Amino acid sequence: MTGPDATPPAYPATPRTVPTRHRERAAYDRASVHAILDEAFLCHLGFVRDGAPVVLPTLYARVGERLYVHGSTGSRPVRMGASDPGLAVCLTVTHVDALILARSAFHHSLNYRSVVVHGTAHRVTEAEEVRTALDAIVDQAVPGRSADSRPANARELAATAVLRLDLAEVSAKVRTGGPADDPEDAGLPYWTGTVPLVRGYGAPVPADDLDPSVALPDYLSAL
Amino acid sequence: MTGPDATPPAYPATPRTVPTRHRERAAYDRASVHAILDEAFLCHLGFVRDGAPVVLPTLYARVGERLYVHGSTGSRPVRMGASDPGLAVCLTVTHVDALILARSAFHHSLNYRSVVVHGTAHRVTEAEEVRTALDAIVDQAVPGRSADSRPANARELAATAVLRLDLAEVSAKVRTGGPADDPEDAGLPYWTGTVPLVRGYGAPVPADDLDPSVALPDYLSAL
């Protein structure tokens, strides 16, 4: 665990991963970053096109120290990521956990957990890695699902591209706790506290043409 | 309603608001765009810094055909938005409504509603518009809250900057409905259907120092 090849426990802080404000909310340890990434399946992927920023919501998966996103071979980021230098991206994942209602409007806030990854995305060309990534993207949203669906065939693989982004320049930012009003506001007559935001799953709705003999799989009833 | 000053019912499509794939999912009408924006309070704001993309989660509000975000006067996007040409941004809002589980891995999808706004953000300098924007940002998350909290004082206003982004080059993208498997996959023995994702509010938790005589306001019990 202490040899030269051991994975360091934290990502190095860089000028663009150190926030200008609330530095105490930043975290660089792999465990915190991985936990935030593993709880989500949708990211917001930013790239630059003709000098202007573009931010698109897209599915992703984490496999070790790599993130994968996929897209049509004709999509803009995929075509740009296939170029020799790759595609400069910023991939952001955010959980909103609670509304924080302070007595002062100024101190209103959110409890949240976010991860921001900076780096260069490259198109994956090795067939085995493409398959691993596509399975991981399905399993990121519904663990166990990729093994219980028809894998991509040659035509589908030809239409799909995978981009890889290594976890190297990455940080988490986390706010927890209740409101933090200024002491002189303590006597103001406004309700103050935390409103938790909850997420969950509704009951699965079978497709109209599902054979009634196909039971709901365990990985769905467990959600 | 048909005079020269009437607001057109739709945003014009532009090269960067027409998607390369699934054009049938794109919408440009104001009602659809406003509804998606009004149901959220967190966006992912993209801008370019030193040639590379940056995507940060942040609160926003819609007031008519303007979006507002706020930040510390020292924050990077605020400082860049205060410059003469403003700050080129892409502001994206996404709701994920359901997981779509097809029989084929390839046709797995999400039901979602997203809005992508391209444009140039400018710092708001007029004091009345700053106040309107700050109130709107609080009310976007909790309607009615801004009137039931202490407004920002001069010191807080001096520390806070507001950026404005006009709704001009904007599109929505929406997927609804169930899985869309290829006909030849209909007999495969995999469960297929829709898993709704639900969002909601937990019971409000009063701050430790809240005077017990302060009742939970109606706008919170209504959530």
HADDOCK unambig.tbl for C-alpha pairs under 7 A between the chains (distance, minus, plus):
assign (segid A and resid 20 and name CA) (segid B and resid 75 and name CA) 6.15 0.50 0.50
assign (segid A and resid 44 and name CA) (segid B and resid 44 and name CA) 6.93 0.50 0.50
assign (segid A and resid 46 and name CA) (segid B and resid 46 and name CA) 6.41 0.50 0.50
assign (segid A and resid 46 and name CA) (segid B and resid 53 and name CA) 5.79 0.50 0.50
assign (segid A and resid 46 and name CA) (segid B and resid 54 and name CA) 6.65 0.50 0.50
assign (segid A and resid 46 and name CA) (segid B and resid 55 and name CA) 5.99 0.50 0.50
assign (segid A and resid 47 and name CA) (segid B and resid 53 and name CA) 5.25 0.50 0.50
assign (segid A and resid 48 and name CA) (segid B and resid 52 and name CA) 6.96 0.50 0.50
assign (segid A and resid 48 and name CA) (segid B and resid 53 and name CA) 5.98 0.50 0.50
assign (segid A and resid 52 and name CA) (segid B and resid 48 and name CA) 6.97 0.50 0.50
assign (segid A and resid 52 and name CA) (segid B and resid 88 and name CA) 6.18 0.50 0.50
assign (segid A and resid 53 and name CA) (segid B and resid 46 and name CA) 5.80 0.50 0.50
assign (segid A and resid 53 and name CA) (segid B and resid 47 and name CA) 5.27 0.50 0.50
assign (segid A and resid 53 and name CA) (segid B and resid 48 and name CA) 5.99 0.50 0.50
assign (segid A and resid 53 and name CA) (segid B and resid 53 and name CA) 6.29 0.50 0.50
assign (segid A and resid 53 and name CA) (segid B and resid 88 and name CA) 6.98 0.50 0.50
assign (segid A and resid 53 and name CA) (segid B and resid 89 and name CA) 5.87 0.50 0.50
assign (segid A and resid 53 and name CA) (segid B and resid 90 and name CA) 5.69 0.50 0.50
assign (segid A and resid 54 and name CA) (segid B and resid 46 and name CA) 6.66 0.50 0.50
assign (segid A and resid 54 and name CA) (segid B and resid 90 and name CA) 5.48 0.50 0.50
assign (segid A and resid 55 and name CA) (segid B and resid 46 and name CA) 6.00 0.50 0.50
assign (segid A and resid 55 and name CA) (segid B and resid 90 and name CA) 5.96 0.50 0.50
assign (segid A and resid 55 and name CA) (segid B and resid 91 and name CA) 6.98 0.50 0.50
assign (segid A and resid 55 and name CA) (segid B and resid 92 and name CA) 6.25 0.50 0.50
assign (segid A and resid 56 and name CA) (segid B and resid 92 and name CA) 6.99 0.50 0.50
assign (segid A and resid 57 and name CA) (segid B and resid 94 and name CA) 6.92 0.50 0.50
assign (segid A and resid 75 and name CA) (segid B and resid 20 and name CA) 6.15 0.50 0.50
assign (segid A and resid 88 and name CA) (segid B and resid 52 and name CA) 6.19 0.50 0.50
assign (segid A and resid 88 and name CA) (segid B and resid 53 and name CA) 6.99 0.50 0.50
assign (segid A and resid 89 and name CA) (segid B and resid 53 and name CA) 5.85 0.50 0.50
assign (segid A and resid 90 and name CA) (segid B and resid 53 and name CA) 5.67 0.50 0.50
assign (segid A and resid 90 and name CA) (segid B and resid 54 and name CA) 5.47 0.50 0.50
assign (segid A and resid 90 and name CA) (segid B and resid 55 and name CA) 5.96 0.50 0.50
assign (segid A and resid 91 and name CA) (segid B and resid 55 and name CA) 6.98 0.50 0.50
assign (segid A and resid 92 and name CA) (segid B and resid 55 and name CA) 6.26 0.50 0.50
assign (segid A and resid 92 and name CA) (segid B and resid 56 and name CA) 6.98 0.50 0.50
assign (segid A and resid 94 and name CA) (segid B and resid 57 and name CA) 6.93 0.50 0.50
assign (segid A and resid 103 and name CA) (segid B and resid 149 and name CA) 5.26 0.50 0.50
assign (segid A and resid 103 and name CA) (segid B and resid 150 and name CA) 6.07 0.50 0.50
assign (segid A and resid 104 and name CA) (segid B and resid 149 and name CA) 5.33 0.50 0.50
assign (segid A and resid 104 and name CA) (segid B and resid 150 and name CA) 4.37 0.50 0.50
assign (segid A and resid 104 and name CA) (segid B and resid 151 and name CA) 6.30 0.50 0.50
assign (segid A and resid 105 and name CA) (segid B and resid 146 and name CA) 6.61 0.50 0.50
assign (segid A and resid 105 and name CA) (segid B and resid 149 and name CA) 5.65 0.50 0.50
assign (segid A and resid 105 and name CA) (segid B and resid 150 and name CA) 5.69 0.50 0.50
assign (segid A and resid 105 and name CA) (segid B and resid 151 and name CA) 5.55 0.50 0.50
assign (segid A and resid 105 and name CA) (segid B and resid 152 and name CA) 6.17 0.50 0.50
assign (segid A and resid 106 and name CA) (segid B and resid 152 and name CA) 5.77 0.50 0.50
assign (segid A and resid 106 and name CA) (segid B and resid 156 and name CA) 6.80 0.50 0.50
assign (segid A and resid 146 and name CA) (segid B and resid 105 and name CA) 6.61 0.50 0.50
assign (segid A and resid 148 and name CA) (segid B and resid 190 and name CA) 6.32 0.50 0.50
assign (segid A and resid 149 and name CA) (segid B and resid 103 and name CA) 5.26 0.50 0.50
assign (segid A and resid 149 and name CA) (segid B and resid 104 and name CA) 5.34 0.50 0.50
assign (segid A and resid 149 and name CA) (segid B and resid 105 and name CA) 5.65 0.50 0.50
assign (segid A and resid 149 and name CA) (segid B and resid 190 and name CA) 5.99 0.50 0.50
assign (segid A and resid 150 and name CA) (segid B and resid 103 and name CA) 6.07 0.50 0.50
assign (segid A and resid 150 and name CA) (segid B and resid 104 and name CA) 4.38 0.50 0.50
assign (segid A and resid 150 and name CA) (segid B and resid 105 and name CA) 5.68 0.50 0.50
assign (segid A and resid 151 and name CA) (segid B and resid 104 and name CA) 6.31 0.50 0.50
assign (segid A and resid 151 and name CA) (segid B and resid 105 and name CA) 5.52 0.50 0.50
assign (segid A and resid 152 and name CA) (segid B and resid 105 and name CA) 6.16 0.50 0.50
assign (segid A and resid 152 and name CA) (segid B and resid 106 and name CA) 5.78 0.50 0.50
assign (segid A and resid 156 and name CA) (segid B and resid 106 and name CA) 6.79 0.50 0.50
assign (segid A and resid 178 and name CA) (segid B and resid 207 and name CA) 6.52 0.50 0.50
assign (segid A and resid 179 and name CA) (segid B and resid 207 and name CA) 6.95 0.50 0.50
assign (segid A and resid 189 and name CA) (segid B and resid 214 and name CA) 6.64 0.50 0.50
assign (segid A and resid 190 and name CA) (segid B and resid 148 and name CA) 6.32 0.50 0.50
assign (segid A and resid 190 and name CA) (segid B and resid 149 and name CA) 5.98 0.50 0.50
assign (segid A and resid 190 and name CA) (segid B and resid 214 and name CA) 6.94 0.50 0.50
assign (segid A and resid 191 and name CA) (segid B and resid 210 and name CA) 6.98 0.50 0.50
assign (segid A and resid 191 and name CA) (segid B and resid 214 and name CA) 5.98 0.50 0.50
assign (segid A and resid 191 and name CA) (segid B and resid 215 and name CA) 6.91 0.50 0.50
assign (segid A and resid 191 and name CA) (segid B and resid 216 and name CA) 6.38 0.50 0.50
assign (segid A and resid 192 and name CA) (segid B and resid 206 and name CA) 5.95 0.50 0.50
assign (segid A and resid 192 and name CA) (segid B and resid 207 and name CA) 5.68 0.50 0.50
assign (segid A and resid 192 and name CA) (segid B and resid 210 and name CA) 6.41 0.50 0.50
assign (segid A and resid 193 and name CA) (segid B and resid 204 and name CA) 6.92 0.50 0.50
assign (segid A and resid 193 and name CA) (segid B and resid 205 and name CA) 5.49 0.50 0.50
assign (segid A and resid 193 and name CA) (segid B and resid 206 and name CA) 4.17 0.50 0.50
assign (segid A and resid 193 and name CA) (segid B and resid 207 and name CA) 4.25 0.50 0.50
assign (segid A and resid 194 and name CA) (segid B and resid 204 and name CA) 5.67 0.50 0.50
assign (segid A and resid 194 and name CA) (segid B and resid 205 and name CA) 5.03 0.50 0.50
assign (segid A and resid 194 and name CA) (segid B and resid 206 and name CA) 6.37 0.50 0.50
assign (segid A and resid 195 and name CA) (segid B and resid 201 and name CA) 6.73 0.50 0.50
assign (segid A and resid 195 and name CA) (segid B and resid 202 and name CA) 6.32 0.50 0.50
assign (segid A and resid 195 and name CA) (segid B and resid 203 and name CA) 6.53 0.50 0.50
assign (segid A and resid 195 and name CA) (segid B and resid 204 and name CA) 4.42 0.50 0.50
assign (segid A and resid 195 and name CA) (segid B and resid 205 and name CA) 6.24 0.50 0.50
assign (segid A and resid 196 and name CA) (segid B and resid 201 and name CA) 5.73 0.50 0.50
assign (segid A and resid 196 and name CA) (segid B and resid 202 and name CA) 4.82 0.50 0.50
assign (segid A and resid 196 and name CA) (segid B and resid 203 and name CA) 6.87 0.50 0.50
assign (segid A and resid 196 and name CA) (segid B and resid 204 and name CA) 6.68 0.50 0.50
assign (segid A and resid 197 and name CA) (segid B and resid 200 and name CA) 5.85 0.50 0.50
assign (segid A and resid 197 and name CA) (segid B and resid 201 and name CA) 4.63 0.50 0.50
assign (segid A and resid 197 and name CA) (segid B and resid 202 and name CA) 5.88 0.50 0.50
assign (segid A and resid 198 and name CA) (segid B and resid 199 and name CA) 5.72 0.50 0.50
assign (segid A and resid 198 and name CA) (segid B and resid 200 and name CA) 5.14 0.50 0.50
assign (segid A and resid 198 and name CA) (segid B and resid 201 and name CA) 5.59 0.50 0.50
assign (segid A and resid 198 and name CA) (segid B and resid 202 and name CA) 6.21 0.50 0.50
assign (segid A and resid 199 and name CA) (segid B and resid 198 and name CA) 5.72 0.50 0.50
assign (segid A and resid 199 and name CA) (segid B and resid 199 and name CA) 4.61 0.50 0.50
assign (segid A and resid 199 and name CA) (segid B and resid 200 and name CA) 6.46 0.50 0.50
assign (segid A and resid 200 and name CA) (segid B and resid 197 and name CA) 5.87 0.50 0.50
assign (segid A and resid 200 and name CA) (segid B and resid 198 and name CA) 5.17 0.50 0.50
assign (segid A and resid 200 and name CA) (segid B and resid 199 and name CA) 6.48 0.50 0.50
assign (segid A and resid 201 and name CA) (segid B and resid 195 and name CA) 6.73 0.50 0.50
assign (segid A and resid 201 and name CA) (segid B and resid 196 and name CA) 5.72 0.50 0.50
assign (segid A and resid 201 and name CA) (segid B and resid 197 and name CA) 4.64 0.50 0.50
assign (segid A and resid 201 and name CA) (segid B and resid 198 and name CA) 5.60 0.50 0.50
assign (segid A and resid 202 and name CA) (segid B and resid 195 and name CA) 6.32 0.50 0.50
assign (segid A and resid 202 and name CA) (segid B and resid 196 and name CA) 4.82 0.50 0.50
assign (segid A and resid 202 and name CA) (segid B and resid 197 and name CA) 5.88 0.50 0.50
assign (segid A and resid 202 and name CA) (segid B and resid 198 and name CA) 6.22 0.50 0.50
assign (segid A and resid 203 and name CA) (segid B and resid 195 and name CA) 6.55 0.50 0.50
assign (segid A and resid 203 and name CA) (segid B and resid 196 and name CA) 6.88 0.50 0.50
assign (segid A and resid 204 and name CA) (segid B and resid 193 and name CA) 6.91 0.50 0.50
assign (segid A and resid 204 and name CA) (segid B and resid 194 and name CA) 5.67 0.50 0.50
assign (segid A and resid 204 and name CA) (segid B and resid 195 and name CA) 4.43 0.50 0.50
assign (segid A and resid 204 and name CA) (segid B and resid 196 and name CA) 6.68 0.50 0.50
assign (segid A and resid 205 and name CA) (segid B and resid 193 and name CA) 5.49 0.50 0.50
assign (segid A and resid 205 and name CA) (segid B and resid 194 and name CA) 5.04 0.50 0.50
assign (segid A and resid 205 and name CA) (segid B and resid 195 and name CA) 6.26 0.50 0.50
assign (segid A and resid 206 and name CA) (segid B and resid 192 and name CA) 5.96 0.50 0.50
assign (segid A and resid 206 and name CA) (segid B and resid 193 and name CA) 4.19 0.50 0.50
assign (segid A and resid 206 and name CA) (segid B and resid 194 and name CA) 6.39 0.50 0.50
assign (segid A and resid 207 and name CA) (segid B and resid 178 and name CA) 6.52 0.50 0.50
assign (segid A and resid 207 and name CA) (segid B and resid 179 and name CA) 6.96 0.50 0.50
assign (segid A and resid 207 and name CA) (segid B and resid 192 and name CA) 5.69 0.50 0.50
assign (segid A and resid 207 and name CA) (segid B and resid 193 and name CA) 4.26 0.50 0.50
assign (segid A and resid 210 and name CA) (segid B and resid 191 and name CA) 7.00 0.50 0.50
assign (segid A and resid 210 and name CA) (segid B and resid 192 and name CA) 6.42 0.50 0.50
assign (segid A and resid 214 and name CA) (segid B and resid 189 and name CA) 6.64 0.50 0.50
assign (segid A and resid 214 and name CA) (segid B and resid 190 and name CA) 6.95 0.50 0.50
assign (segid A and resid 214 and name CA) (segid B and resid 191 and name CA) 6.00 0.50 0.50
assign (segid A and resid 215 and name CA) (segid B and resid 191 and name CA) 6.93 0.50 0.50
assign (segid A and resid 216 and name CA) (segid B and resid 191 and name CA) 6.39 0.50 0.50
